[in-house]
Structures are given as structure tokens and as C-alpha cells.
Amino acid sequence: MRTRDLRFGLYTDEQGLTWVRGLVADAVGSRAARAAAETVAHAFPGSGLTTADVYDFLAEQWAVEHPAQSSGERQPIELRVQVVCSLRTWRAIRKAVVRALCPEGTAPHACRVPWTAR
């Protein structure tokens, strides 16, 4: 087994981040995997870019999907989780988290936390 990275760009506040962390923990815990480390990043080392530069479209998504709501303390971040598992398990974990972040349905909907997976 190898250490593999899960990376999610999020536009969230502390409450939303806690919720996403729970989704990741549930997905990892339900499989033969182990979370080795977690980082909440605000910049990309060596590039001079911040998460606000890279994930600015998530703030725009929030504004479109929640026009009557303030963004409050939300900010663009990247949640990075190192997981020790096989490639097949990593793919299953990633798929489960993506599905939980914004379940698809036939009706129009807005995601609780705007996100993108890298």
C-alpha cells in the first residue's frame, strides 16, 4: 500500500470544513485505508498562487447558487488528506466523498459547500 493524496478545493467556513472532514473520515473508515495526515492549505508552495487565486470560481458559484445569503466567513481553501491504501481503494474513497459532497438528483440543487476535486 502507498500513501495517496486526496485534494479538494472548497469554498467554506469552519462549520462546512468540519462537515467535509467528516465525509472524508467516513469514506476512509469504511474501507481498508488509513488517513496519515491532513492539511488545510491557503497557498500553493513555490508557485506564488493562493487558494483564492486558484479557486475563485467557487466563490462565484456560491454567489450564484445562494443569491440571498451572505458568504459570511467562507473562504477558498484546499483540504489535503494523505491516505494509506491501494489505488482501487483510493478511487473508491474519492468517489464516495465526491458523491457525498453534492449528491446528484433529477431536481436542480445547490451544493452545501462549493467544491472541486483535484
MMTF fields as JSON, N, C-alpha, C and O atoms, coordinates in Angstrom:
{
  "mmtfVersion": "1.0.0",
  "mmtfProducer": "UNKNOWN",
  "numBonds": 471,
  "numAtoms": 472,
  "numGroups": 118,
  "numChains": 1,
  "numModels": 1,
  "chainsPerModel": [1],
  "groupsPerChain": [118],
  "chainIdList": ["A"],
  "bondAtomList": [4, 2, 8, 6, 12, 10, 16, 14, 20, 18, 24, 22, 28, 26, 32, 30, 36, 34, 40, 38, 44, 42, 48, 46, 52, 50, 56, 54, 60, 58, 64, 62, 68, 66, 72, 70, 76, 74, 80, 78, 84, 82, 88, 86, 92, 90, 96, 94, 100, 98, 104, 102, 108, 106, 112, 110, 116, 114, 120, 118, 124, 122, 128, 126, 132, 130, 136, 134, 140, 138, 144, 142, 148, 146, 152, 150, 156, 154, 160, 158, 164, 162, 168, 166, 172, 170, 176, 174, 180, 178, 184, 182, 188, 186, 192, 190, 196, 194, 200, 198, 204, 202, 208, 206, 212, 210, 216, 214, 220, 218, 224, 222, 228, 226, 232, 230, 236, 234, 240, 238, 244, 242, 248, 246, 252, 250, 256, 254, 260, 258, 264, 262, 268, 266, 272, 270, 276, 274, 280, 278, 284, 282, 288, 286, 292, 290, 296, 294, 300, 298, 304, 302, 308, 306, 312, 310, 316, 314, 320, 318, 324, 322, 328, 326, 332, 330, 336, 334, 340, 338, 344, 342, 348, 346, 352, 350, 356, 354, 360, 358, 364, 362, 368, 366, 372, 370, 376, 374, 380, 378, 384, 382, 388, 386, 392, 390, 396, 394, 400, 398, 404, 402, 408, 406, 412, 410, 416, 414, 420, 418, 424, 422, 428, 426, 432, 430, 436, 434, 440, 438, 444, 442, 448, 446, 452, 450, 456, 454, 460, 458, 464, 462, 468, 466],
  "bondOrderList": [1, 1, 1, 1, 1, 1, 1, 1, 1, 1, 1, 1, 1, 1, 1, 1, 1, 1, 1, 1, 1, 1, 1, 1, 1, 1, 1, 1, 1, 1, 1, 1, 1, 1, 1, 1, 1, 1, 1, 1, 1, 1, 1, 1, 1, 1, 1, 1, 1, 1, 1, 1, 1, 1, 1, 1, 1, 1, 1, 1, 1, 1, 1, 1, 1, 1, 1, 1, 1, 1, 1, 1, 1, 1, 1, 1, 1, 1, 1, 1, 1, 1, 1, 1, 1, 1, 1, 1, 1, 1, 1, 1, 1, 1, 1, 1, 1, 1, 1, 1, 1, 1, 1, 1, 1, 1, 1, 1, 1, 1, 1, 1, 1, 1, 1, 1, 1],
  "groupList": [{"groupName": "MET", "atomNameList": ["N", "CA", "C", "O"], "elementList": ["N", "C", "C", "O"], "formalChargeList": [0, 0, 0, 0], "bondAtomList": [1, 0, 2, 1, 3, 2], "bondOrderList": [1, 1, 2], "singleLetterCode": "M", "chemCompType": "L-PEPTIDE LINKING"}, {"groupName": "ARG", "atomNameList": ["N", "CA", "C", "O"], "elementList": ["N", "C", "C", "O"], "formalChargeList": [0, 0, 0, 0], "bondAtomList": [1, 0, 2, 1, 3, 2], "bondOrderList": [1, 1, 2], "singleLetterCode": "R", "chemCompType": "L-PEPTIDE LINKING"}, {"groupName": "THR", "atomNameList": ["N", "CA", "C", "O"], "elementList": ["N", "C", "C", "O"], "formalChargeList": [0, 0, 0, 0], "bondAtomList": [1, 0, 2, 1, 3, 2], "bondOrderList": [1, 1, 2], "singleLetterCode": "T", "chemCompType": "L-PEPTIDE LINKING"}, {"groupName": "ASP", "atomNameList": ["N", "CA", "C", "O"], "elementList": ["N", "C", "C", "O"], "formalChargeList": [0, 0, 0, 0], "bondAtomList": [1, 0, 2, 1, 3, 2], "bondOrderList": [1, 1, 2], "singleLetterCode": "D", "chemCompType": "L-PEPTIDE LINKING"}, {"groupName": "LEU", "atomNameList": ["N", "CA", "C", "O"], "elementList": ["N", "C", "C", "O"], "formalChargeList": [0, 0, 0, 0], "bondAtomList": [1, 0, 2, 1, 3, 2], "bondOrderList": [1, 1, 2], "singleLetterCode": "L", "chemCompType": "L-PEPTIDE LINKING"}, {"groupName": "PHE", "atomNameList": ["N", "CA", "C", "O"], "elementList": ["N", "C", "C", "O"], "formalChargeList": [0, 0, 0, 0], "bondAtomList": [1, 0, 2, 1, 3, 2], "bondOrderList": [1, 1, 2], "singleLetterCode": "F", "chemCompType": "L-PEPTIDE LINKING"}, {"groupName": "GLY", "atomNameList": ["N", "CA", "C", "O"], "elementList": ["N", "C", "C", "O"], "formalChargeList": [0, 0, 0, 0], "bondAtomList": [1, 0, 2, 1, 3, 2], "bondOrderList": [1, 1, 2], "singleLetterCode": "G", "chemCompType": "PEPTIDE LINKING"}, {"groupName": "TYR", "atomNameList": ["N", "CA", "C", "O"], "elementList": ["N", "C", "C", "O"], "formalChargeList": [0, 0, 0, 0], "bondAtomList": [1, 0, 2, 1, 3, 2], "bondOrderList": [1, 1, 2], "singleLetterCode": "Y", "chemCompType": "L-PEPTIDE LINKING"}, {"groupName": "GLU", "atomNameList": ["N", "CA", "C", "O"], "elementList": ["N", "C", "C", "O"], "formalChargeList": [0, 0, 0, 0], "bondAtomList": [1, 0, 2, 1, 3, 2], "bondOrderList": [1, 1, 2], "singleLetterCode": "E", "chemCompType": "L-PEPTIDE LINKING"}, {"groupName": "GLN", "atomNameList": ["N", "CA", "C", "O"], "elementList": ["N", "C", "C", "O"], "formalChargeList": [0, 0, 0, 0], "bondAtomList": [1, 0, 2, 1, 3, 2], "bondOrderList": [1, 1, 2], "singleLetterCode": "Q", "chemCompType": "L-PEPTIDE LINKING"}, {"groupName": "TRP", "atomNameList": ["N", "CA", "C", "O"], "elementList": ["N", "C", "C", "O"], "formalChargeList": [0, 0, 0, 0], "bondAtomList": [1, 0, 2, 1, 3, 2], "bondOrderList": [1, 1, 2], "singleLetterCode": "W", "chemCompType": "L-PEPTIDE LINKING"}, {"groupName": "VAL", "atomNameList": ["N", "CA", "C", "O"], "elementList": ["N", "C", "C", "O"], "formalChargeList": [0, 0, 0, 0], "bondAtomList": [1, 0, 2, 1, 3, 2], "bondOrderList": [1, 1, 2], "singleLetterCode": "V", "chemCompType": "L-PEPTIDE LINKING"}, {"groupName": "ALA", "atomNameList": ["N", "CA", "C", "O"], "elementList": ["N", "C", "C", "O"], "formalChargeList": [0, 0, 0, 0], "bondAtomList": [1, 0, 2, 1, 3, 2], "bondOrderList": [1, 1, 2], "singleLetterCode": "A", "chemCompType": "L-PEPTIDE LINKING"}, {"groupName": "SER", "atomNameList": ["N", "CA", "C", "O"], "elementList": ["N", "C", "C", "O"], "formalChargeList": [0, 0, 0, 0], "bondAtomList": [1, 0, 2, 1, 3, 2], "bondOrderList": [1, 1, 2], "singleLetterCode": "S", "chemCompType": "L-PEPTIDE LINKING"}, {"groupName": "HIS", "atomNameList": ["N", "CA", "C", "O"], "elementList": ["N", "C", "C", "O"], "formalChargeList": [0, 0, 0, 0], "bondAtomList": [1, 0, 2, 1, 3, 2], "bondOrderList": [1, 1, 2], "singleLetterCode": "H", "chemCompType": "L-PEPTIDE LINKING"}, {"groupName": "PRO", "atomNameList": ["N", "CA", "C", "O"], "elementList": ["N", "C", "C", "O"], "formalChargeList": [0, 0, 0, 0], "bondAtomList": [1, 0, 2, 1, 3, 2], "bondOrderList": [1, 1, 2], "singleLetterCode": "P", "chemCompType": "L-PEPTIDE LINKING"}, {"groupName": "ILE", "atomNameList": ["N", "CA", "C", "O"], "elementList": ["N", "C", "C", "O"], "formalChargeList": [0, 0, 0, 0], "bondAtomList": [1, 0, 2, 1, 3, 2], "bondOrderList": [1, 1, 2], "singleLetterCode": "I", "chemCompType": "L-PEPTIDE LINKING"}, {"groupName": "CYS", "atomNameList": ["N", "CA", "C", "O"], "elementList": ["N", "C", "C", "O"], "formalChargeList": [0, 0, 0, 0], "bondAtomList": [1, 0, 2, 1, 3, 2], "bondOrderList": [1, 1, 2], "singleLetterCode": "C", "chemCompType": "L-PEPTIDE LINKING"}, {"groupName": "LYS", "atomNameList": ["N", "CA", "C", "O"], "elementList": ["N", "C", "C", "O"], "formalChargeList": [0, 0, 0, 0], "bondAtomList": [1, 0, 2, 1, 3, 2], "bondOrderList": [1, 1, 2], "singleLetterCode": "K", "chemCompType": "L-PEPTIDE LINKING"}],
  "groupTypeList": [0, 1, 2, 1, 3, 4, 1, 5, 6, 4, 7, 2, 3, 8, 9, 6, 4, 2, 10, 11, 1, 6, 4, 11, 12, 3, 12, 11, 6, 13, 1, 12, 12, 1, 12, 12, 12, 8, 2, 11, 12, 14, 12, 5, 15, 6, 13, 6, 4, 2, 2, 12, 3, 11, 7, 3, 5, 4, 12, 8, 9, 10, 12, 11, 8, 14, 15, 12, 9, 13, 13, 6, 8, 1, 9, 15, 16, 8, 4, 1, 11, 9, 11, 11, 17, 13, 4, 1, 2, 10, 1, 12, 16, 1, 18, 12, 11, 11, 1, 12, 4, 17, 15, 8, 6, 2, 12, 15, 14, 12, 17, 1, 11, 15, 10, 2, 12, 1],
  "groupIdList": [1, 2, 3, 4, 5, 6, 7, 8, 9, 10, 11, 12, 13, 14, 15, 16, 17, 18, 19, 20, 21, 22, 23, 24, 25, 26, 27, 28, 29, 30, 31, 32, 33, 34, 35, 36, 37, 38, 39, 40, 41, 42, 43, 44, 45, 46, 47, 48, 49, 50, 51, 52, 53, 54, 55, 56, 57, 58, 59, 60, 61, 62, 63, 64, 65, 66, 67, 68, 69, 70, 71, 72, 73, 74, 75, 76, 77, 78, 79, 80, 81, 82, 83, 84, 85, 86, 87, 88, 89, 90, 91, 92, 93, 94, 95, 96, 97, 98, 99, 100, 101, 102, 103, 104, 105, 106, 107, 108, 109, 110, 111, 112, 113, 114, 115, 116, 117, 118],
  "secStructList": [7, 3, 3, 3, 3, 3, 3, 3, 3, 3, 3, 3, 7, 2, 2, 2, 2, 2, 2, 2, 2, 2, 2, 2, 2, 2, 2, 2, 2, 6, 6, 6, 7, 3, 3, 3, 3, 3, 3, 3, 3, 1, 3, 3, 6, 6, 6, 6, 3, 3, 2, 2, 2, 2, 1, 2, 2, 2, 2, 2, 2, 2, 2, 2, 2, 7, 6, 6, 1, 7, 7, 6, 6, 7, 3, 3, 3, 3, 3, 3, 3, 3, 3, 3, 3, 7, 2, 2, 2, 2, 2, 2, 2, 2, 2, 2, 2, 2, 2, 2, 2, 1, 7, 7, 7, 1, 1, 7, 7, 7, 7, 1, 1, 7, 3, 3, 3, 7],
  "xCoordList": [0.836, 0.0, 0.882, 1.984, 0.35, 1.076, 0.289, -0.905, 0.994, 0.329, -0.13, 0.659, -1.408, -2.01, -2.717, -3.167, -2.806, -3.398, -4.821, -5.126, -5.679, -7.0, -6.902, -6.45, -7.323, -7.261, -8.585, -9.057, -9.176, -10.451, -10.348, -9.991, -10.661, -10.802, -12.192, -13.176, -12.277, -13.553, -13.73, -12.757, -14.961, -15.306, -16.187, -17.385, -15.581, -16.296, -15.869, -14.865, -16.659, -16.326, -15.935, -15.844, -15.707, -15.257, -16.294, -15.936, -17.563, -18.625, -18.653, -18.776, -18.543, -18.523, -17.287, -17.356, -16.156, -14.915, -15.045, -14.592, -15.653, -15.876, -16.75, -16.487, -17.783, -18.672, -17.904, -18.062, -17.074, -16.305, -15.298, -15.119, -14.645, -13.717, -14.435, -13.875, -15.657, -16.446, -16.751, -16.704, -17.066, -17.32, -16.088, -16.182, -14.927, -13.671, -13.387, -13.038, -13.533, -13.283, -14.206, -13.765, -15.477, -16.422, -16.017, -16.061, -15.62, -15.238, -13.961, -13.855, -12.999, -11.746, -12.004, -11.512, -12.766, -13.013, -13.826, -13.752, -14.6, -15.432, -14.705, -15.289, -13.432, -12.628, -11.32, -11.007, -10.582, -9.29, -8.243, -7.332, -8.39, -7.485, -7.217, -7.89, -6.213, -5.857, -5.46, -4.629, -6.049, -5.654, -4.345, -4.276, -3.311, -1.994, -1.744, -1.039, -2.322, -2.107, -3.195, -3.813, -3.415, -4.392, -3.837, -3.225, -4.058, -3.619, -4.722, -5.374, -4.926, -5.802, -4.874, -4.211, -4.832, -3.89, -4.58, -5.745, -3.83, -4.292, -3.406, -3.661, -2.363, -1.426, -0.806, -0.889, -0.191, 0.494, 1.991, 2.453, 2.746, 4.174, 4.931, 4.737, 5.788, 6.64, 5.984, 6.659, 4.689, 4.007, 3.641, 3.416, 3.579, 3.136, 1.625, 1.106, 0.915, -0.543, -1.171, -0.643, -2.297, -3.063, -4.283, -4.612, -4.942, -6.169, -7.242, -8.105, -7.201, -8.151, -7.934, -8.899, -6.681, -6.381, -6.91, -7.509, -6.688, -6.999, -8.482, -9.051, -9.104, -10.484, -11.472, -12.521, -11.159, -12.058, -13.421, -14.419, -13.477, -14.748, -15.71, -16.922, -15.179, -16.054, -16.825, -17.979, -16.192, -16.894, -17.994, -19.084, -17.713, -18.722, -19.878, -21.04, -19.557, -20.588, -21.501, -22.724, -20.893, -21.688, -22.651, -23.838, -22.14, -22.969, -24.138, -25.233, -23.919, -24.98, -26.001, -27.208, -25.521, -26.414, -27.119, -28.142, -26.577, -27.146, -27.26, -26.64, -28.038, -28.05, -28.535, -28.136, -29.351, -29.894, -29.084, -29.427, -28.014, -27.246, -25.874, -25.25, -25.425, -24.074, -23.088, -23.403, -21.917, -20.895, -20.268, -19.553, -20.533, -20.051, -18.542, -17.813, -18.079, -16.644, -16.067, -14.954, -16.82, -16.322, -15.103, -14.992, -14.206, -13.021, -12.578, -12.88, -11.86, -11.357, -10.16, -9.211, -10.225, -9.125, -8.936, -9.747, -7.856, -7.689, -7.479, -6.57, -8.346, -8.206, -7.397, -7.783, -6.272, -5.394, -5.334, -4.998, -5.664, -5.635, -4.779, -5.032, -3.764, -2.941, -3.561, -3.827, -3.782, -4.437, -3.529, -3.003, -3.35, -2.568, -3.541, -4.372, -3.413, -4.348, -3.885, -2.914, -4.595, -4.343, -4.954, -5.754, -4.579, -5.139, -6.648, -7.411, -7.064, -8.501, -9.278, -10.353, -8.737, -9.4, -9.406, -10.418, -8.303, -8.236, -9.328, -10.009, -9.491, -10.534, -11.923, -12.769, -12.166, -13.468, -13.721, -14.836, -12.696, -12.826, -13.137, -14.05, -12.385, -12.584, -13.996, -14.668, -14.436, -15.771, -16.846, -17.821, -16.671, -17.645, -17.708, -18.795, -16.559, -16.547, -17.212, -18.017, -16.885, -17.486, -19.007, -19.737, -19.478, -20.92, -21.573, -22.685, -20.901, -21.456, -21.418, -22.281, -20.425, -20.321, -21.522, -22.004, -21.994, -23.119, -23.867, -23.627, -24.766, -25.485, -26.248, -26.917, -26.127, -26.846, -28.292, -28.621, -29.117, -30.528, -31.138, -30.452, -32.396, -33.04, -33.472, -33.659, -33.634, -34.056, -32.836, -31.771, -32.988, -31.881, -31.566, -32.46, -30.313, -29.911, -28.625, -27.932, -28.317, -27.076, -26.289, -26.858, -24.993, -24.141, -24.031, -23.984, -23.989, -23.843, -22.518, -22.458, -21.467, -20.144, -19.664, -19.441, -19.495, -18.934, -17.55, -16.756, -17.27, -16.059, -15.563, -16.282, -14.339, -13.764, -12.741, -12.095, -12.591, -11.63, -10.433, -10.581, -9.259, -8.034, -7.356, -6.302],
  "yCoordList": [-1.172, 0.0, 1.237, 1.255, 2.271, 3.53, 4.658, 4.539, 5.752, 6.969, 7.738, 8.036, 8.05, 8.744, 9.996, 10.043, 10.996, 12.267, 12.428, 12.142, 12.891, 13.391, 14.902, 15.407, 15.632, 17.094, 17.658, 17.347, 18.502, 19.124, 20.622, 21.094, 21.371, 22.81, 23.074, 22.531, 23.904, 24.17, 25.664, 26.388, 26.118, 27.483, 27.318, 27.059, 27.47, 27.075, 27.88, 28.591, 27.745, 28.279, 27.102, 25.968, 27.362, 26.304, 25.192, 24.016, 25.553, 24.548, 23.638, 22.421, 24.21, 23.41, 22.533, 21.395, 23.06, 22.276, 21.072, 19.976, 21.272, 20.16, 19.097, 17.902, 19.523, 18.592, 17.799, 16.582, 18.478, 17.79, 16.831, 15.716, 17.25, 16.35, 15.076, 13.983, 15.215, 14.053, 13.134, 11.912, 13.724, 12.912, 12.104, 10.92, 12.761, 12.078, 10.979, 9.861, 11.285, 10.29, 9.082, 7.943, 9.32, 8.218, 7.351, 6.123, 8.006, 7.256, 6.45, 5.31, 7.034, 6.327, 5.196, 4.083, 5.475, 4.49, 3.286, 2.219, 3.456, 2.349, 1.427, 0.485, 1.714, 0.897, 0.516, 1.01, -0.341, -0.768, 0.306, 0.116, 1.433, 2.557, 3.249, 2.999, 4.128, 4.887, 6.287, 6.46, 7.294, 8.678, 8.923, 8.747, 9.328, 9.518, 10.969, 11.228, 11.916, 13.331, 14.15, 13.723, 15.34, 16.262, 17.68, 18.068, 18.442, 19.83, 20.677, 20.277, 21.844, 22.843, 23.919, 24.623, 24.043, 24.95, 26.221, 26.211, 27.314, 28.606, 29.099, 30.158, 28.333, 28.709, 27.459, 26.369, 27.636, 26.554, 26.868, 27.725, 26.174, 26.469, 26.463, 25.593, 27.454, 27.525, 28.131, 28.377, 28.374, 28.89, 30.362, 31.03, 30.869, 32.238, 32.393, 33.504, 31.281, 31.32, 31.005, 30.215, 31.633, 31.324, 30.506, 30.404, 29.93, 29.199, 30.156, 29.755, 31.419, 32.417, 32.637, 32.859, 32.578, 32.718, 31.528, 31.691, 30.348, 29.115, 28.757, 28.269, 28.996, 28.567, 29.728, 29.618, 30.831, 31.983, 31.654, 32.273, 30.695, 30.31, 29.682, 29.693, 29.133, 28.559, 29.645, 29.441, 30.795, 31.925, 32.424, 32.776, 32.453, 32.85, 31.844, 32.234, 30.554, 29.521, 29.744, 29.662, 30.025, 30.291, 31.454, 31.359, 32.543, 33.733, 33.439, 33.967, 32.608, 32.264, 31.33, 31.511, 30.345, 29.342, 29.807, 29.243, 30.829, 31.33, 32.855, 33.551, 33.374, 34.826, 35.659, 36.818, 35.134, 35.908, 35.736, 36.313, 34.944, 34.662, 35.314, 35.405, 35.758, 36.291, 35.125, 34.033, 35.355, 34.301, 34.171, 33.207, 35.132, 35.051, 34.919, 35.718, 33.923, 33.714, 32.686, 32.199, 32.359, 31.378, 31.934, 33.133, 31.029, 31.387, 30.178, 29.043, 30.412, 29.282, 28.644, 29.327, 27.342, 26.583, 25.29, 24.945, 24.592, 23.251, 22.3, 22.472, 21.291, 20.242, 19.117, 18.548, 18.803, 17.731, 16.643, 16.897, 15.437, 14.311, 13.217, 12.778, 12.78, 11.655, 10.381, 10.252, 9.447, 8.193, 7.032, 6.993, 6.092, 4.894, 3.817, 3.332, 3.453, 2.475, 2.079, 2.617, 1.144, 0.747, 1.785, 2.619, 1.73, 2.636, 2.421, 3.383, 1.185, 0.873, 1.466, 2.038, 1.329, 1.884, 3.4, 4.015, 4.025, 5.484, 5.976, 6.959, 5.298, 5.687, 5.564, 6.433, 4.509, 4.309, 5.391, 5.9, 5.736, 6.78, 8.117, 8.828, 8.448, 9.725, 9.8, 10.823, 8.73, 8.685, 8.861, 9.583, 8.21, 8.315, 9.739, 10.244, 10.389, 11.765, 12.702, 13.551, 12.555, 13.405, 13.243, 14.232, 12.012, 11.765, 12.39, 12.911, 12.342, 12.887, 14.421, 15.054, 15.011, 16.472, 17.124, 18.165, 16.515, 17.098, 15.982, 15.727, 15.32, 14.197, 14.64, 15.673, 13.836, 14.13, 13.716, 12.776, 14.41, 14.079, 14.638, 15.268, 14.412, 14.905, 16.357, 17.037, 16.846, 18.226, 19.147, 18.724, 20.392, 21.349, 21.494, 21.473, 21.638, 21.758, 22.559, 22.781, 22.983, 23.699, 22.885, 22.336, 22.812, 22.089, 22.87, 24.1, 22.147, 22.773, 23.538, 24.639, 22.944, 23.561, 23.483, 22.383, 24.621, 24.55, 23.885, 24.174, 23.012, 22.209, 21.86, 21.999, 21.411, 20.798, 19.783, 19.997, 18.69, 17.654, 17.748, 17.957, 17.594, 17.649, 16.311, 16.135],
  "zCoordList": [0.0, 0.0, 0.0, 0.55, -0.641, -0.761, -0.119, 0.158, 0.106, 0.566, -0.662, -1.558, -0.689, -1.826, -1.312, -0.167, -2.164, -1.769, -2.277, -3.434, -1.386, -1.749, -1.618, -0.59, -2.65, -2.606, -3.088, -4.182, -2.237, -2.567, -2.372, -1.293, -3.424, -3.309, -2.763, -3.268, -1.736, -1.074, -0.866, -0.656, -0.925, -0.517, 0.702, 0.587, 1.879, 3.088, 4.299, 4.285, 5.336, 6.645, 7.542, 7.071, 8.809, 9.725, 9.861, 9.925, 9.905, 10.025, 8.791, 8.928, 7.604, 6.381, 6.301, 5.837, 6.752, 6.744, 7.674, 7.343, 8.818, 9.749, 9.093, 9.231, 8.383, 7.684, 6.622, 6.528, 5.823, 4.774, 5.398, 4.908, 6.463, 7.16, 7.601, 7.515, 8.069, 8.477, 7.304, 7.439, 6.145, 4.945, 4.567, 4.243, 4.613, 4.272, 5.29, 4.913, 6.563, 7.614, 7.466, 7.625, 7.165, 6.964, 5.774, 5.846, 4.671, 3.464, 3.697, 3.244, 4.399, 4.689, 5.676, 5.491, 6.714, 7.759, 7.313, 7.923, 6.253, 5.792, 4.812, 4.277, 4.588, 3.679, 4.361, 5.444, 3.736, 4.295, 4.019, 3.213, 4.702, 4.488, 5.814, 6.814, 5.8, 6.998, 6.583, 5.692, 7.225, 6.975, 7.72, 8.937, 6.989, 7.589, 7.996, 8.971, 7.251, 7.546, 6.877, 5.901, 7.425, 6.846, 6.921, 7.916, 5.863, 5.81, 5.213, 4.249, 5.787, 5.178, 4.637, 5.399, 3.31, 2.665, 2.19, 1.793, 2.244, 1.746, 0.611, 0.038, 0.284, -0.78, -1.382, -0.816, -2.527, -3.222, -3.212, -3.965, -2.357, -2.199, -3.53, -4.378, -3.676, -4.858, -6.085, -7.084, -6.032, -7.22, -7.097, -8.106, -5.878, -5.668, -5.746, -5.639, -5.932, -6.019, -4.672, -3.889, -4.421, -3.227, -3.635, -4.817, -2.647, -2.952, -3.461, -4.242, -3.028, -3.541, -5.039, -5.771, -5.507, -6.937, -7.724, -8.786, -7.204, -7.932, -7.86, -8.836, -6.714, -6.508, -6.467, -5.832, -7.13, -7.132, -7.725, -7.357, -8.628, -9.248, -8.242, -8.456, -7.144, -6.128, -5.38, -5.003, -5.167, -4.552, -5.485, -5.033, -6.769, -7.75, -7.771, -7.884, -7.662, -7.622, -6.41, -6.52, -5.258, -4.056, -4.303, -3.989, -4.863, -5.089, -6.02, -5.823, -7.025, -7.973, -7.324, -7.491, -6.592, -6.006, -4.736, -4.35, -4.09, -2.825, -2.887, -2.083, -3.821, -4.058, -2.873, -2.754, -2.018, -0.906, 0.38, 1.412, 0.32, 1.533, 1.478, 0.42, 2.622, 2.753, 2.732, 3.203, 2.197, 2.216, 3.597, 3.869, 4.461, 5.835, 5.908, 5.32, 6.623, 6.805, 5.842, 6.039, 4.807, 3.833, 3.108, 2.85, 2.794, 2.017, 1.216, 1.585, 0.116, -0.667, 0.039, 0.425, 0.196, 0.801, 0.008, -0.852, 0.314, -0.229, 0.94, 1.752, 1.004, 2.007, 1.385, 0.364, 2.01, 1.524, 2.588, 3.745, 2.171, 3.092, 2.473, 1.351, 3.21, 2.768, 3.317, 4.512, 2.403, 2.759, 2.37, 1.258, 3.286, 3.015, 2.553, 3.32, 1.267, 0.698, -0.703, -1.234, -1.27, -2.654, -3.592, -3.168, -4.852, -5.847, -5.981, -6.073, -5.992, -6.108, -4.924, -5.108, -3.727, -2.552, -2.6, -2.263, -3.012, -3.152, -4.091, -3.799, -5.21, -6.165, -5.548, -5.756, -4.802, -4.159, -3.099, -2.984, -2.335, -1.318, -1.979, -1.559, -3.0, -3.711, -4.282, -4.156, -4.901, -5.495, -4.418, -4.626, -3.281, -2.189, -1.642, -1.362, -1.487, -0.978, -1.977, -1.591, -3.248, -4.283, -4.285, -4.355, -4.208, -4.172, -2.942, -3.027, -1.822, -0.585, -0.559, 0.049, -1.213, -1.24, -1.911, -1.465, -2.966, -3.686, -4.404, -5.584, -3.696, -4.305, -5.551, -5.561, -6.585, -7.821, -7.674, -6.951, -8.348, -8.368, -9.638, -10.442, -9.811, -11.017, -10.879, -11.888, -9.66, -9.448, -9.36, -8.912, -9.782, -9.611, -8.12, -7.275, -7.831, -6.431, -6.318, -7.311, -5.129, -4.847, -3.831, -2.888, -4.027, -3.089, -1.783, -1.785, -0.678, 0.638, 0.721, 1.27, 0.172, 0.11, -1.331, -1.836, -2.014, -3.369, -3.317, -2.422, -4.261, -4.204, -5.593, -6.582, -5.65, -6.834, -6.346, -5.321, -7.065, -6.697, -7.622, -8.826, -7.059, -7.861, -7.821, -8.432]
}
